[in-house]
Amino acid sequence: MNITVIFINIFAGGCLIFSFLKDRKKTKQSLLGAVKSFIRLLPIVFIIIIFVGLLLGFVPQTQISKIAGEHAGFWGVFLIALLGAIMHIPSLIAFPLAASLLKNGASITAVAAFIATLTMIGTITLPLEIKELGKKVALLRNGISFIIAIVIALIMGVVL
């Protein structure tokens, strides 16, 4: 097991013990809320696991590499960025999906674009943004976020 994983778990356990000693009632409430959140996320997790399994089972590694690999160029990154902008999945699920894409031939640039647009763009929440911020501001925010996500991905591709 990785030393970082051990450290994080010991630290989290220590914080939990400290919290429990400080205020048992609030700690129990927090743990109950965390369990409820976890249970609410389970169906989404299972759906994504099935989706990833089907994707990796039916789409050959060469096709993933062709669409999102090193030689796919800007349009491959752009396509994956659009996919990230459209999808509405929790970041917690997106990282294992990104790791699977990397293992199957996607470039770091494409995966960075996917994660960045997934977390920065809100196509599902756009109607709410338009209602709260106005159409111009909501579209401008999403458009600028998309451009920044592409820039981040390109920088990641150069750096890594």
C-alpha positions in Angstrom: 0.0 0.0 0.0 1.2 3.5 -0.8 2.5 5.6 2.1 0.3 8.5 1.1 -2.8 6.4 1.4 -1.7 5.2 4.8 -1.0 8.8 5.9 -4.3 10.1 4.6 -6.3 7.4 6.4 -4.4 7.9 9.7 -5.0 11.6 9.4 -8.7 11.2 8.6 -9.1 8.7 11.5 -7.3 11.1 13.9 -9.6 14.0 12.8 -12.7 11.8 13.3 -11.5 10.8 16.8 -10.8 14.5 17.6 -14.2 15.5 16.3 -15.9 12.7 18.3 -14.2 13.8 21.5 -15.0 17.5 20.9 -18.8 17.0 20.1 -20.3 13.5 19.8 -23.7 14.7 18.6 -22.4 16.8 15.7 -19.9 14.0 14.7 -22.7 11.4 14.7 -24.9 13.8 12.6 -22.0 14.3 10.1 -21.3 10.6 9.8 -25.0 10.0 9.2 -25.1 12.7 6.5 -22.0 11.2 4.9 -23.6 7.7 4.9 -26.8 9.1 3.3 -24.8 11.0 0.7 -22.8 7.8 -0.1 -26.1 5.8 -0.5 -27.5 8.5 -2.8 -24.3 8.3 -5.0 -24.3 4.5 -5.3 -26.7 4.2 -8.2 -24.7 6.8 -10.1 -21.5 5.0 -9.3 -22.9 1.7 -10.6 -24.2 3.3 -13.8 -20.9 4.9 -14.5 -19.0 1.6 -13.8 -21.3 -0.1 -16.2 -20.9 2.6 -18.8 -17.1 2.5 -18.4 -17.1 -1.3 -18.7 -19.3 -1.2 -21.8 -17.2 1.6 -23.3 -13.9 -0.3 -22.7 -15.5 -3.6 -23.8 -17.0 -2.5 -27.1 -14.7 0.4 -28.1 -11.3 -1.0 -29.0 -8.2 0.6 -27.4 -7.0 1.6 -30.9 -10.2 3.6 -31.4 -9.9 5.4 -28.1 -6.3 6.2 -29.0 -7.4 7.4 -32.5 -10.1 9.7 -31.1 -8.3 11.0 -28.0 -4.7 9.8 -28.3 -1.5 11.8 -28.9 -2.0 11.8 -32.6 -5.6 13.0 -32.5 -4.5 16.6 -32.3 -6.6 19.6 -31.4 -9.9 18.1 -32.7 -9.5 15.1 -30.5 -9.0 17.3 -27.4 -11.9 19.4 -28.5 -14.2 16.4 -28.9 -13.3 15.0 -25.5 -13.7 18.5 -24.0 -17.2 18.7 -25.5 -18.0 15.3 -24.0 -16.8 16.5 -20.6 -19.0 19.7 -20.9 -22.1 17.7 -21.8 -21.7 14.9 -19.2 -23.0 15.5 -15.7 -21.2 13.1 -13.4 -19.6 13.7 -10.0 -15.9 14.4 -10.1 -15.4 11.5 -7.8 -16.6 9.2 -10.6 -14.8 11.1 -13.3 -11.3 10.5 -12.1 -11.5 6.7 -12.3 -13.0 7.1 -15.8 -10.2 9.4 -16.7 -7.7 6.8 -15.5 -9.3 4.2 -17.7 -9.1 6.5 -20.7 -5.4 7.1 -20.0 -4.8 3.3 -19.7 -6.5 2.7 -23.0 -4.6 5.2 -25.1 -6.1 8.7 -24.5 -3.6 11.5 -24.2 -3.0 13.5 -21.0 -4.1 16.6 -22.9 -7.5 15.0 -23.8 -8.1 13.6 -20.3 -7.2 17.0 -18.8 -9.7 18.7 -21.2 -12.3 16.1 -20.1 -11.8 16.7 -16.4 -11.5 20.5 -16.7 -14.7 20.9 -18.8 -16.6 18.4 -16.6 -15.9 20.4 -13.5 -16.1 23.9 -15.1 -18.9 23.8 -17.5 -22.6 23.4 -16.5 -24.7 22.4 -19.4 -27.2 20.6 -17.2 -27.3 23.6 -14.8 -27.4 26.2 -17.5 -31.1 26.9 -17.2 -30.6 27.7 -13.5 -27.6 29.8 -14.3 -29.6 31.7 -16.9 -32.4 32.3 -14.4 -30.1 33.5 -11.7 -27.4 35.3 -13.6 -29.1 36.2 -16.9 -28.6 34.6 -20.3 -25.6 36.8 -21.3 -23.6 36.2 -18.2 -24.4 32.5 -18.0 -23.4 31.9 -21.6 -20.3 34.1 -21.2 -19.2 32.2 -18.1 -19.6 28.8 -19.7 -17.9 30.0 -22.9 -14.9 31.5 -21.1 -14.7 28.4 -18.9 -14.6 26.1 -22.0 -11.8 28.2 -23.5 -9.9 28.2 -20.2 -10.4 24.4 -19.9 -8.9 23.9 -23.3 -5.9 26.1 -22.4 -5.4 24.2 -19.2 -5.5 20.9 -21.1 -2.9 22.2 -23.6 -0.6 23.4 -20.9 -1.0 20.0 -19.1 0.0 18.3 -22.4 3.1 20.4 -22.7 4.1 20.1 -19.0 3.5 16.4 -18.5 
